[in-house]
Amino acid sequence: MKDDITYNHSNNNVFVRTNGDLIYVICNKEDQQKKVIEKMCTDNCILEDYEQWDDGDDMKWILTFRVLDEYEKKMELN
């Protein structure tokens, strides 16, 4: 992903924006969160923050992921 880019098209199910080492994903449905978290959480990326916006039909979930620096990654042990 490129820095400071909004990845949003009319056919996307979620809104994605990058800012430095942060990736923001806005989910429109609660069931989208689990799939996004499963795909985004890797050895190089972690879920940094979770925020719920609005109530009722307009409810959105903002998931913030952080791409880890080289020194933050888990070290492989022999």
Biopython code that builds the backbone (N, CA, C, O; Angstrom):
import numpy as np
from Bio.PDB.StructureBuilder import StructureBuilder

atoms = [
    (1, "MET", "N", (0.831, -1.170, 0.000)),
    (1, "MET", "CA", (0.000, 0.000, 0.000)),
    (1, "MET", "C", (0.883, 1.242, 0.000)),
    (1, "MET", "O", (1.954, 1.261, 0.606)),
    (2, "LYS", "N", (0.424, 2.254, -0.674)),
    (2, "LYS", "CA", (1.147, 3.513, -0.723)),
    (2, "LYS", "C", (0.750, 4.380, 0.465)),
    (2, "LYS", "O", (-0.315, 4.199, 1.056)),
    (3, "ASP", "N", (1.626, 5.328, 0.804)),
    (3, "ASP", "CA", (1.412, 6.205, 1.944)),
    (3, "ASP", "C", (0.397, 7.296, 1.614)),
    (3, "ASP", "O", (0.394, 7.841, 0.510)),
    (4, "ASP", "N", (-0.467, 7.609, 2.587)),
    (4, "ASP", "CA", (-1.466, 8.679, 2.484)),
    (4, "ASP", "C", (-2.371, 8.545, 1.260)),
    (4, "ASP", "O", (-2.588, 9.515, 0.534)),
    (5, "ILE", "N", (-2.886, 7.364, 1.041)),
    (5, "ILE", "CA", (-3.773, 7.079, -0.086)),
    (5, "ILE", "C", (-5.092, 6.552, 0.455)),
    (5, "ILE", "O", (-5.116, 5.787, 1.419)),
    (6, "THR", "N", (-6.186, 6.963, -0.168)),
    (6, "THR", "CA", (-7.498, 6.420, 0.151)),
    (6, "THR", "C", (-7.862, 5.409, -0.915)),
    (6, "THR", "O", (-7.924, 5.732, -2.101)),
    (7, "TYR", "N", (-8.103, 4.187, -0.483)),
    (7, "TYR", "CA", (-8.500, 3.118, -1.395)),
    (7, "TYR", "C", (-10.004, 2.951, -1.263)),
    (7, "TYR", "O", (-10.471, 2.179, -0.426)),
    (8, "ASN", "N", (-10.755, 3.658, -2.071)),
    (8, "ASN", "CA", (-12.201, 3.589, -1.973)),
    (8, "ASN", "C", (-12.809, 3.672, -3.369)),
    (8, "ASN", "O", (-12.602, 4.648, -4.090)),
    (9, "HIS", "N", (-13.546, 2.660, -3.733)),
    (9, "HIS", "CA", (-14.248, 2.612, -5.011)),
    (9, "HIS", "C", (-15.695, 2.234, -4.725)),
    (9, "HIS", "O", (-15.999, 1.699, -3.658)),
    (10, "SER", "N", (-16.566, 2.502, -5.648)),
    (10, "SER", "CA", (-18.000, 2.265, -5.432)),
    (10, "SER", "C", (-18.326, 0.804, -5.147)),
    (10, "SER", "O", (-19.319, 0.517, -4.480)),
    (11, "ASN", "N", (-17.509, -0.124, -5.640)),
    (11, "ASN", "CA", (-17.793, -1.539, -5.428)),
    (11, "ASN", "C", (-17.086, -2.125, -4.197)),
    (11, "ASN", "O", (-17.210, -3.322, -3.938)),
    (12, "ASN", "N", (-16.350, -1.307, -3.435)),
    (12, "ASN", "CA", (-15.675, -1.797, -2.231)),
    (12, "ASN", "C", (-16.680, -2.036, -1.107)),
    (12, "ASN", "O", (-17.658, -1.303, -0.957)),
    (13, "ASN", "N", (-16.418, -3.071, -0.327)),
    (13, "ASN", "CA", (-17.256, -3.355, 0.833)),
    (13, "ASN", "C", (-16.821, -2.577, 2.067)),
    (13, "ASN", "O", (-17.626, -2.327, 2.964)),
    (14, "VAL", "N", (-15.547, -2.194, 2.112)),
    (14, "VAL", "CA", (-15.011, -1.422, 3.235)),
    (14, "VAL", "C", (-14.205, -0.248, 2.687)),
    (14, "VAL", "O", (-13.759, -0.266, 1.540)),
    (15, "PHE", "N", (-14.027, 0.764, 3.518)),
    (15, "PHE", "CA", (-13.238, 1.941, 3.192)),
    (15, "PHE", "C", (-11.851, 1.744, 3.782)),
    (15, "PHE", "O", (-11.731, 1.392, 4.956)),
    (16, "VAL", "N", (-10.795, 1.964, 2.992)),
    (16, "VAL", "CA", (-9.423, 1.776, 3.461)),
    (16, "VAL", "C", (-8.626, 3.042, 3.197)),
    (16, "VAL", "O", (-8.679, 3.611, 2.107)),
    (17, "ARG", "N", (-7.879, 3.480, 4.221)),
    (17, "ARG", "CA", (-7.016, 4.655, 4.075)),
    (17, "ARG", "C", (-5.711, 4.378, 4.794)),
    (17, "ARG", "O", (-5.701, 3.765, 5.861)),
    (18, "THR", "N", (-4.604, 4.830, 4.210)),
    (18, "THR", "CA", (-3.297, 4.680, 4.848)),
    (18, "THR", "C", (-2.791, 6.039, 5.293)),
    (18, "THR", "O", (-3.124, 7.070, 4.709)),
    (19, "ASN", "N", (-1.979, 6.017, 6.340)),
    (19, "ASN", "CA", (-1.325, 7.223, 6.835)),
    (19, "ASN", "C", (-0.046, 6.784, 7.531)),
    (19, "ASN", "O", (-0.071, 6.391, 8.697)),
    (20, "GLY", "N", (1.050, 6.849, 6.828)),
    (20, "GLY", "CA", (2.317, 6.388, 7.395)),
    (20, "GLY", "C", (2.257, 4.893, 7.626)),
    (20, "GLY", "O", (1.975, 4.130, 6.702)),
    (21, "ASP", "N", (2.523, 4.466, 8.859)),
    (21, "ASP", "CA", (2.492, 3.030, 9.164)),
    (21, "ASP", "C", (1.123, 2.578, 9.685)),
    (21, "ASP", "O", (0.988, 1.459, 10.178)),
    (22, "LEU", "N", (0.112, 3.443, 9.578)),
    (22, "LEU", "CA", (-1.240, 3.093, 10.021)),
    (22, "LEU", "C", (-2.143, 2.824, 8.816)),
    (22, "LEU", "O", (-2.050, 3.491, 7.785)),
    (23, "ILE", "N", (-3.012, 1.837, 8.974)),
    (23, "ILE", "CA", (-4.009, 1.500, 7.960)),
    (23, "ILE", "C", (-5.362, 1.554, 8.650)),
    (23, "ILE", "O", (-5.596, 0.836, 9.622)),
    (24, "TYR", "N", (-6.255, 2.404, 8.150)),
    (24, "TYR", "CA", (-7.592, 2.559, 8.706)),
    (24, "TYR", "C", (-8.583, 1.823, 7.817)),
    (24, "TYR", "O", (-8.603, 2.022, 6.602)),
    (25, "VAL", "N", (-9.403, 0.974, 8.421)),
    (25, "VAL", "CA", (-10.434, 0.242, 7.695)),
    (25, "VAL", "C", (-11.771, 0.549, 8.356)),
    (25, "VAL", "O", (-11.943, 0.314, 9.552)),
    (26, "ILE", "N", (-12.717, 1.074, 7.581)),
    (26, "ILE", "CA", (-14.046, 1.373, 8.102)),
    (26, "ILE", "C", (-15.008, 0.320, 7.577)),
    (26, "ILE", "O", (-15.196, 0.188, 6.367)),
    (27, "CYS", "N", (-15.611, -0.423, 8.482)),
    (27, "CYS", "CA", (-16.556, -1.491, 8.140)),
    (27, "CYS", "C", (-17.979, -0.954, 8.264)),
    (27, "CYS", "O", (-18.294, -0.216, 9.198)),
    (28, "ASN", "N", (-18.824, -1.325, 7.326)),
    (28, "ASN", "CA", (-20.222, -0.902, 7.341)),
    (28, "ASN", "C", (-21.121, -1.881, 8.083)),
    (28, "ASN", "O", (-22.215, -1.524, 8.520)),
    (29, "LYS", "N", (-20.653, -3.114, 8.222)),
    (29, "LYS", "CA", (-21.435, -4.158, 8.888)),
    (29, "LYS", "C", (-20.573, -4.822, 9.950)),
    (29, "LYS", "O", (-19.360, -4.960, 9.797)),
    (30, "GLU", "N", (-21.219, -5.222, 11.014)),
    (30, "GLU", "CA", (-20.490, -5.819, 12.129)),
    (30, "GLU", "C", (-19.780, -7.111, 11.724)),
    (30, "GLU", "O", (-18.682, -7.386, 12.207)),
    (31, "ASP", "N", (-20.391, -7.902, 10.847)),
    (31, "ASP", "CA", (-19.791, -9.179, 10.463)),
    (31, "ASP", "C", (-18.557, -9.011, 9.572)),
    (31, "ASP", "O", (-17.822, -9.977, 9.370)),
    (32, "GLN", "N", (-18.310, -7.817, 9.035)),
    (32, "GLN", "CA", (-17.116, -7.563, 8.230)),
    (32, "GLN", "C", (-15.862, -7.498, 9.095)),
    (32, "GLN", "O", (-14.766, -7.798, 8.622)),
    (33, "GLN", "N", (-16.015, -7.112, 10.344)),
    (33, "GLN", "CA", (-14.862, -6.912, 11.227)),
    (33, "GLN", "C", (-14.007, -8.159, 11.378)),
    (33, "GLN", "O", (-12.783, -8.091, 11.261)),
    (34, "LYS", "N", (-14.629, -9.278, 11.632)),
    (34, "LYS", "CA", (-13.888, -10.516, 11.865)),
    (34, "LYS", "C", (-13.046, -10.878, 10.651)),
    (34, "LYS", "O", (-11.879, -11.246, 10.789)),
    (35, "LYS", "N", (-13.630, -10.776, 9.470)),
    (35, "LYS", "CA", (-12.907, -11.117, 8.252)),
    (35, "LYS", "C", (-11.732, -10.161, 8.026)),
    (35, "LYS", "O", (-10.642, -10.594, 7.651)),
    (36, "VAL", "N", (-11.951, -8.868, 8.253)),
    (36, "VAL", "CA", (-10.886, -7.880, 8.079)),
    (36, "VAL", "C", (-9.755, -8.141, 9.064)),
    (36, "VAL", "O", (-8.585, -8.107, 8.684)),
    (37, "ILE", "N", (-10.089, -8.400, 10.319)),
    (37, "ILE", "CA", (-9.067, -8.652, 11.344)),
    (37, "ILE", "C", (-8.277, -9.908, 11.001)),
    (37, "ILE", "O", (-7.053, -9.917, 11.128)),
    (38, "GLU", "N", (-8.954, -10.969, 10.569)),
    (38, "GLU", "CA", (-8.257, -12.207, 10.195)),
    (38, "GLU", "C", (-7.276, -11.975, 9.054)),
    (38, "GLU", "O", (-6.173, -12.522, 9.065)),
    (39, "LYS", "N", (-7.663, -11.173, 8.073)),
    (39, "LYS", "CA", (-6.807, -10.939, 6.915)),
    (39, "LYS", "C", (-5.678, -9.947, 7.205)),
    (39, "LYS", "O", (-4.589, -10.073, 6.645)),
    (40, "MET", "N", (-5.924, -8.979, 8.059)),
    (40, "MET", "CA", (-4.944, -7.915, 8.296)),
    (40, "MET", "C", (-3.918, -8.238, 9.376)),
    (40, "MET", "O", (-2.778, -7.782, 9.291)),
    (41, "CYS", "N", (-4.295, -9.012, 10.383)),
    (41, "CYS", "CA", (-3.373, -9.319, 11.477)),
    (41, "CYS", "C", (-2.399, -10.407, 11.037)),
    (41, "CYS", "O", (-2.772, -11.563, 10.840)),
    (42, "THR", "N", (-1.148, -10.004, 10.890)),
    (42, "THR", "CA", (-0.084, -10.919, 10.469)),
    (42, "THR", "C", (1.122, -10.694, 11.366)),
    (42, "THR", "O", (1.039, -9.960, 12.351)),
    (43, "ASP", "N", (2.240, -11.320, 11.029)),
    (43, "ASP", "CA", (3.477, -11.083, 11.777)),
    (43, "ASP", "C", (3.975, -9.657, 11.590)),
    (43, "ASP", "O", (4.749, -9.156, 12.406)),
    (44, "ASN", "N", (3.532, -8.994, 10.510)),
    (44, "ASN", "CA", (4.008, -7.651, 10.184)),
    (44, "ASN", "C", (2.988, -6.555, 10.486)),
    (44, "ASN", "O", (3.299, -5.374, 10.335)),
    (45, "CYS", "N", (1.773, -6.921, 10.911)),
    (45, "CYS", "CA", (0.703, -5.945, 11.089)),
    (45, "CYS", "C", (-0.177, -6.359, 12.275)),
    (45, "CYS", "O", (-0.549, -7.525, 12.406)),
    (46, "ILE", "N", (-0.504, -5.383, 13.140)),
    (46, "ILE", "CA", (-1.324, -5.677, 14.318)),
    (46, "ILE", "C", (-2.515, -4.719, 14.382)),
    (46, "ILE", "O", (-2.485, -3.630, 13.811)),
    (47, "LEU", "N", (-3.561, -5.147, 15.089)),
    (47, "LEU", "CA", (-4.714, -4.287, 15.346)),
    (47, "LEU", "C", (-4.323, -3.326, 16.464)),
    (47, "LEU", "O", (-4.053, -3.747, 17.589)),
    (48, "GLU", "N", (-4.296, -2.043, 16.150)),
    (48, "GLU", "CA", (-3.849, -1.016, 17.083)),
    (48, "GLU", "C", (-5.010, -0.389, 17.841)),
    (48, "GLU", "O", (-4.868, -0.057, 19.017)),
    (49, "ASP", "N", (-6.175, -0.218, 17.176)),
    (49, "ASP", "CA", (-7.288, 0.489, 17.802)),
    (49, "ASP", "C", (-8.606, 0.032, 17.188)),
    (49, "ASP", "O", (-8.655, -0.420, 16.045)),
    (50, "TYR", "N", (-9.667, 0.161, 17.969)),
    (50, "TYR", "CA", (-11.024, -0.207, 17.551)),
    (50, "TYR", "C", (-11.946, 0.902, 18.014)),
    (50, "TYR", "O", (-11.884, 1.321, 19.170)),
    (51, "GLU", "N", (-12.802, 1.383, 17.121)),
    (51, "GLU", "CA", (-13.714, 2.459, 17.489)),
    (51, "GLU", "C", (-15.069, 2.226, 16.822)),
    (51, "GLU", "O", (-15.139, 1.855, 15.650)),
    (52, "GLN", "N", (-16.126, 2.444, 17.571)),
    (52, "GLN", "CA", (-17.489, 2.279, 17.052)),
    (52, "GLN", "C", (-18.107, 3.662, 16.908)),
    (52, "GLN", "O", (-18.077, 4.468, 17.839)),
    (53, "TRP", "N", (-18.664, 3.926, 15.739)),
    (53, "TRP", "CA", (-19.269, 5.230, 15.462)),
    (53, "TRP", "C", (-20.751, 5.099, 15.227)),
    (53, "TRP", "O", (-21.211, 4.118, 14.643)),
    (54, "ASP", "N", (-21.499, 6.082, 15.678)),
    (54, "ASP", "CA", (-22.941, 6.206, 15.465)),
    (54, "ASP", "C", (-23.721, 5.056, 16.086)),
    (54, "ASP", "O", (-23.153, 4.138, 16.677)),
    (55, "ASP", "N", (-25.023, 5.133, 15.936)),
    (55, "ASP", "CA", (-25.928, 4.110, 16.439)),
    (55, "ASP", "C", (-26.915, 3.743, 15.344)),
    (55, "ASP", "O", (-27.076, 4.474, 14.367)),
    (56, "GLY", "N", (-27.563, 2.622, 15.513)),
    (56, "GLY", "CA", (-28.613, 2.219, 14.581)),
    (56, "GLY", "C", (-28.094, 1.826, 13.216)),
    (56, "GLY", "O", (-27.045, 1.192, 13.104)),
    (57, "ASP", "N", (-28.826, 2.201, 12.173)),
    (57, "ASP", "CA", (-28.505, 1.794, 10.813)),
    (57, "ASP", "C", (-27.214, 2.405, 10.280)),
    (57, "ASP", "O", (-26.583, 1.829, 9.394)),
    (58, "ASP", "N", (-26.810, 3.561, 10.804)),
    (58, "ASP", "CA", (-25.603, 4.238, 10.325)),
    (58, "ASP", "C", (-24.339, 3.818, 11.061)),
    (58, "ASP", "O", (-23.291, 4.436, 10.870)),
    (59, "MET", "N", (-24.405, 2.791, 11.892)),
    (59, "MET", "CA", (-23.266, 2.390, 12.696)),
    (59, "MET", "C", (-22.102, 1.953, 11.808)),
    (59, "MET", "O", (-22.290, 1.230, 10.830)),
    (60, "LYS", "N", (-20.900, 2.401, 12.163)),
    (60, "LYS", "CA", (-19.666, 2.053, 11.468)),
    (60, "LYS", "C", (-18.645, 1.616, 12.497)),
    (60, "LYS", "O", (-18.706, 2.018, 13.658)),
    (61, "TRP", "N", (-17.704, 0.787, 12.062)),
    (61, "TRP", "CA", (-16.623, 0.333, 12.919)),
    (61, "TRP", "C", (-15.310, 0.719, 12.274)),
    (61, "TRP", "O", (-15.057, 0.380, 11.118)),
    (62, "ILE", "N", (-14.471, 1.428, 13.019)),
    (62, "ILE", "CA", (-13.188, 1.869, 12.503)),
    (62, "ILE", "C", (-12.098, 1.020, 13.153)),
    (62, "ILE", "O", (-11.902, 1.056, 14.368)),
    (63, "LEU", "N", (-11.406, 0.270, 12.332)),
    (63, "LEU", "CA", (-10.314, -0.574, 12.792)),
    (63, "LEU", "C", (-9.011, 0.068, 12.341)),
    (63, "LEU", "O", (-8.849, 0.377, 11.160)),
    (64, "THR", "N", (-8.087, 0.269, 13.262)),
    (64, "THR", "CA", (-6.789, 0.857, 12.931)),
    (64, "THR", "C", (-5.726, -0.209, 13.115)),
    (64, "THR", "O", (-5.576, -0.778, 14.196)),
    (65, "PHE", "N", (-4.990, -0.472, 12.041)),
    (65, "PHE", "CA", (-3.903, -1.444, 12.057)),
    (65, "PHE", "C", (-2.581, -0.709, 11.933)),
    (65, "PHE", "O", (-2.509, 0.352, 11.314)),
    (66, "ARG", "N", (-1.541, -1.271, 12.519)),
    (66, "ARG", "CA", (-0.209, -0.671, 12.429)),
    (66, "ARG", "C", (0.758, -1.679, 11.835)),
    (66, "ARG", "O", (0.848, -2.825, 12.274)),
    (67, "VAL", "N", (1.477, -1.216, 10.823)),
    (67, "VAL", "CA", (2.522, -2.041, 10.219)),
    (67, "VAL", "C", (3.747, -1.925, 11.107)),
    (67, "VAL", "O", (4.206, -0.823, 11.407)),
    (68, "LEU", "N", (4.272, -3.063, 11.523)),
    (68, "LEU", "CA", (5.380, -3.084, 12.470)),
    (68, "LEU", "C", (6.699, -2.733, 11.803)),
    (68, "LEU", "O", (6.953, -3.100, 10.655)),
    (69, "ASP", "N", (7.534, -2.012, 12.547)),
    (69, "ASP", "CA", (8.897, -1.749, 12.115)),
    (69, "ASP", "C", (9.713, -3.031, 12.285)),
    (69, "ASP", "O", (9.279, -3.975, 12.946)),
    (70, "GLU", "N", (10.877, -3.047, 11.691)),
    (70, "GLU", "CA", (11.735, -4.235, 11.727)),
    (70, "GLU", "C", (12.059, -4.654, 13.168)),
    (70, "GLU", "O", (12.089, -5.847, 13.469)),
    (71, "TYR", "N", (12.301, -3.688, 14.053)),
    (71, "TYR", "CA", (12.670, -4.014, 15.432)),
    (71, "TYR", "C", (11.471, -4.460, 16.276)),
    (71, "TYR", "O", (11.664, -5.011, 17.359)),
    (72, "GLU", "N", (10.234, -4.235, 15.803)),
    (72, "GLU", "CA", (9.042, -4.629, 16.556)),
    (72, "GLU", "C", (8.563, -6.040, 16.217)),
    (72, "GLU", "O", (7.784, -6.629, 16.966)),
    (73, "LYS", "N", (9.020, -6.573, 15.109)),
    (73, "LYS", "CA", (8.573, -7.895, 14.670)),
    (73, "LYS", "C", (9.083, -8.972, 15.603)),
    (73, "LYS", "O", (10.133, -8.827, 16.230)),
    (74, "LYS", "N", (8.328, -10.054, 15.686)),
    (74, "LYS", "CA", (8.732, -11.176, 16.513)),
    (74, "LYS", "C", (9.981, -11.822, 15.925)),
    (74, "LYS", "O", (10.069, -12.051, 14.718)),
    (75, "MET", "N", (10.934, -12.108, 16.785)),
    (75, "MET", "CA", (12.162, -12.751, 16.324)),
    (75, "MET", "C", (11.964, -14.245, 16.244)),
    (75, "MET", "O", (11.332, -14.850, 17.109)),
    (76, "GLU", "N", (12.503, -14.828, 15.210)),
    (76, "GLU", "CA", (12.445, -16.283, 15.080)),
    (76, "GLU", "C", (13.573, -16.879, 15.921)),
    (76, "GLU", "O", (14.741, -16.516, 15.777)),
    (77, "LEU", "N", (13.194, -17.791, 16.793)),
    (77, "LEU", "CA", (14.186, -18.451, 17.652)),
    (77, "LEU", "C", (14.510, -19.830, 17.082)),
    (77, "LEU", "O", (13.655, -20.484, 16.485)),
    (78, "ASN", "N", (15.724, -20.251, 17.269)),
    (78, "ASN", "CA", (16.141, -21.577, 16.765)),
    (78, "ASN", "C", (15.524, -22.688, 17.550)),
    (78, "ASN", "O", (15.769, -23.859, 17.260)),
]
sb = StructureBuilder()
sb.init_structure("model")
sb.init_model(0)
sb.init_chain("A")
sb.init_seg("    ")
for serial, (resi, resn, name, xyz) in enumerate(atoms, 1):
    if name == "N":
        sb.init_residue(resn, " ", resi, " ")
    sb.init_atom(name, np.array(xyz, "f"), 0.0, 1.0, " ", f" {name:<3s}", serial, name[0])
structure = sb.get_structure()
